[in-house]
Each structure stands twice: as C-alpha cells, then as structure tokens.
Amino acid sequence: MLRRSTGGARGALKAAGKLARSFATVEKADCVVIGAGVVGLAVAQRLALCGRDVLVLESAPTFGTGTSSRNSEVIHAGIYYPPDSLKAAFCVRGRELLYEYCSERGIPHWQIGKLIVATGPSEVPKLSSLMDRGARNGVDDLRMMDGPEAMRMEPELQCLKALFSPVSGIVDSHSLMLSLVGEAENHRATFSYNTTVVGGHLEGNSMHLHVCETKNLDENGNGQFPLQPELVLVPKVVVNSAGLSAPLLAKRFHGLNDQVIPPAYFARGHYFTLANTKNPPFRHLIYPIPEDGGLGVHVTLDLNGQVKFGPDVEWIDGVDNVSSFLNRFDYSVSASHAERFYPAIRKYYPNLKDGSLEPGYSGIRPKLSALQQLASDFVVQVA
Ligand SMILES: Cc1cc2nc3c(=O)[nH]c(=O)nc-3n(C[C@H](O)[C@H](O)[C@H](O)COP(=O)(O)OP(=O)(O)OC[C@H]3O[C@@H](n4cnc5c(N)ncnc54)[C@H](O)[C@@H]3O)c2cc1C
C-alpha cells in the first residue's frame, strides 16, 4: 500500500523531488511496470489487453534474465501452502490458468505428474499431512501410494510411501515469457530494456520514478547510484515487480512509509544435471519431503529430456542495491557442492552413480521470512 510518511522524512522527500526535477526530463505515463520477469510480463500483458498504455522498464538487456530463467520450471499443484493463504489460492488457480494459457497458444508444457516420497518411517506422517493440506487447498486427484506401487511406477525409486500428484507439470518458461511479451507488444505495450529505476519520490498522490540508463550506473563499481536521474516518470499506475530487488527498490521511494515495506531475505539454490541421460531414470517429478526454506533436492525433467537435481538452500546476506538492481549475484555452481547432493539424492535414488552429477545453474529465492522463521505468505500491496 502506498502511504505517505510523516515528520523527518518530509525534508528528504522534498529534497529528492527538487533534485530530481532540477536535472531530469519529466514525463507523464499511464502504467509503468518495473521488471520484465514472468510476474511483470504477466501484469503488462493483462494491462495492455485491458486497453491501458503500458511501459515496461527492465534493467537488463532483455526480459526474463533474473529468477524467471533460474528455476525448476515446475507447474506446482498447490499442495504445500497453508490453507486460506494467498500462496495456496494463487497456486491452485494459477496452475489452472497456466495450463489453459499454454494449451491455447501451443507453449511447450507437459502434465507429467509428481511423486512426493517418504524414505524413512519418520517422514510418513508428514506425507499424510501434505495430502490433507493439498486436499484442503483444492488440489484434485491426490493419491497416497504404498512403496511397492510407487516403485513399480518408477523402478529406480526407493521409498516407503509416496503421494502422487497427477496435476503437477513442467513448462518451457522462456516460451511462456516470449508469448507474454508478444501479446503485450501486440496491444501496444512498450519495453524499455537497459533501463533501471533507481528510486522515486511521492508528490501528492503521484509516484515520481527516477530512471537511468543501466550503462550509466555504477561505472566505478563503488555501489553508488548517480545523485540525479536522467528521467523522471510520473505514471498513473506503478507496478513494482522487480523480483529480488522489489523491497530494496521500495525503500528508495522517498515518501513511502518504511513500515509497510517487507524485509528481504535471499536463499540461493544450486542445480546439478545428470550426465549421459539418454535414458532418464525417472518419468515423473520426484520430490523428497520439503525442508526449511525449500522443497528439498528434487528431480526435475525439462522438456528437452534433461534430468536436473536441486535446488538446495543456501541463505545469503549483504545484498546491496546495485547488485540486486543489476542482477550481479554470484550464480556460479561449485563442483564441490555435489558432495552434499549425492547423499540427499541417494535417499530416494540409490543407484545414482559416482561422478554422474555435473554443475548446472543456480537461482535465488526472494524471501519475506528468514531461516527458522515461519514461512510468510505473499504480500501484494495496493494503494
Ligand atoms: C531455485 C528456484 C526454483 C524455483 N522453482 C520454481 C518452480 O519450479 N515453479 C515455480 O512456479 N516457481 C519457481 N520458482 C519461483 C519463480 O522462479 C519466481 O516466483 C519467479 O520467477 C519470479 O518472477 P519475477 O518476475 O517476480 O522476478 P524476476 O524474474 O527476478 O524478474 C524481476 C526483473 O526485474 C528486473 N529489475 C530488478 N531491479 C530493477 C530495477 N531497479 N529497475 C528495472 N528493472 C529491475 C530484473 O532485471 C528482472 O528481470 C523458483 C525460484 C528459484 C529461485
């Protein structure tokens, strides 16, 4: 929710506004979407289809280079989230809409199904509570299987019990994003790449966005942004869909009440791929019982038949504005991480051969709750 701050912030707000106006070109706009990840693209496509004039500002040279191209590409069923949460509601409804969208437009996807597996007796009750939770969330056709039945379905699998979710699937995330971009552009949305929103200020009820060309930022690498923007945009509607940067960017909007900006935590996840996968060992997605901060090192197949294992959970801190706005995170995957992957994977795939894991890629989860805190729900703020 956009709320004006009071007291001492007023001086900073005035100063930010004055400084911005004195140097930059000021232009009005209808709707500005910050960030061309899958969320910003979906919002832009929808607004454009509703007849609004949409401008998408993206700091990178193209769309979808952030978290949206660094994930498992799984269409989740909606099993894990607390009933009545936004996450549960959006996941179940979003899955239905996503399958519909992909089918209508020929976007590669596959309703491949998923097994969540209990490999030790202590995990069996957790599987039952997941089944209850999924059913309460409205996930259809969940079925508990005993170990032998699941292992007949997947001969390389070892488990005591499994929860089968037939509605889970995979999607080609790049094709999905390309389709959203195309539809938004066909409805007159404009995409401005290499363009970074460095902050903003409130004047009356209007957000003034401070915008710079990405190439002009941080030339000396000292983590500072220029004091004045090159352009000030005054839109009627602003959507902050800057992914990992969204809370950090909101903090740079002078005049917003700090109290409404959620905290930001980051958890990196690494992936390894299976070498020589002419014959993939599995035909379904295989997930262990979820862990703190993630869903556990699972097996994902992509639409090219590649088998991926991951992601693990590595909490990171010390993220500054520049790294986040310009996506300068460390995405490398050290081969040494494989030592932790082998034992985790062998709990359900005992025949995994030594030396068969190759470093893949990594992604970073934006989190609103820290390690060992209760997982928080989505926060969507509207003014
Ligand atoms: C390891 C991992 C696995 C996951 N697996 C799945 C999965 O299987 N299924 C699933 O549904 N979800 C999964 N997710 C979650 C999913 O990837 C994200 O929810 C989704 O990609 C978020 O999209 P976004 O548009 O919010 O963010 P992003 O894709 O990060 O897009 C934000 C964009 O904003 C731009 N930007 C940032 N700051 C600025 C600025 N100041 N000015 C201009 N532009 C800016 C960035 O460059 C970026 O392009 C996973 C996430 C991770 C990390």
The ligand as a Gaussian input file, in Angstrom:
#p B3LYP/6-31G(d) Opt

LIG

0 1
 C       15.834000     -22.001000      -7.328000
 C       14.417000     -21.605000      -7.652000
 C       13.498000     -22.561000      -8.105000
 C       12.191000     -22.197000      -8.399000
 N       11.345000     -23.133000      -8.939000
 C       10.095000     -22.762000      -9.299000
 C        9.223000     -23.689000      -9.918000
 O        9.584000     -24.832000     -10.197000
 N        7.982000     -23.286000     -10.237000
 C        7.546000     -22.017000      -9.972000
 O        6.366000     -21.696000     -10.274000
 N        8.358000     -21.094000      -9.424000
 C        9.615000     -21.444000      -9.093000
 N       10.462000     -20.524000      -8.546000
 C        9.939000     -19.166000      -8.325000
 C        9.879000     -18.379000      -9.626000
 O       11.055000     -18.541000     -10.384000
 C        9.654000     -16.905000      -9.276000
 O        8.495000     -16.789000      -8.489000
 C        9.502000     -16.009000     -10.483000
 O       10.479000     -16.244000     -11.464000
 C        9.574000     -14.565000     -10.031000
 O        9.449000     -13.723000     -11.150000
 P        9.602000     -12.160000     -11.005000
 O        9.111000     -11.571000     -12.268000
 O        8.988000     -11.732000      -9.714000
 O       11.173000     -11.921000     -10.765000
 P       12.399000     -11.881000     -11.798000
 O       12.325000     -12.960000     -12.801000
 O       13.639000     -11.818000     -10.976000
 O       12.187000     -10.508000     -12.565000
 C       12.473000      -9.257000     -11.975000
 C       13.058000      -8.379000     -13.060000
 O       13.208000      -7.073000     -12.550000
 C       14.411000      -6.509000     -13.088000
 N       14.818000      -5.447000     -12.192000
 C       15.292000      -5.556000     -10.925000
 N       15.520000      -4.350000     -10.385000
 C       15.178000      -3.435000     -11.339000
 C       15.182000      -2.005000     -11.356000
 N       15.564000      -1.316000     -10.269000
 N       14.789000      -1.392000     -12.499000
 C       14.404000      -2.101000     -13.593000
 N       14.365000      -3.457000     -13.609000
 C       14.737000      -4.115000     -12.493000
 C       15.361000      -7.691000     -13.104000
 O       16.434000      -7.492000     -14.007000
 C       14.443000      -8.839000     -13.518000
 O       14.427000      -9.031000     -14.901000
 C       11.775000     -20.848000      -8.232000
 C       12.697000     -19.892000      -7.785000
 C       14.006000     -20.264000      -7.517000
 C       14.999000     -19.225000      -7.070000

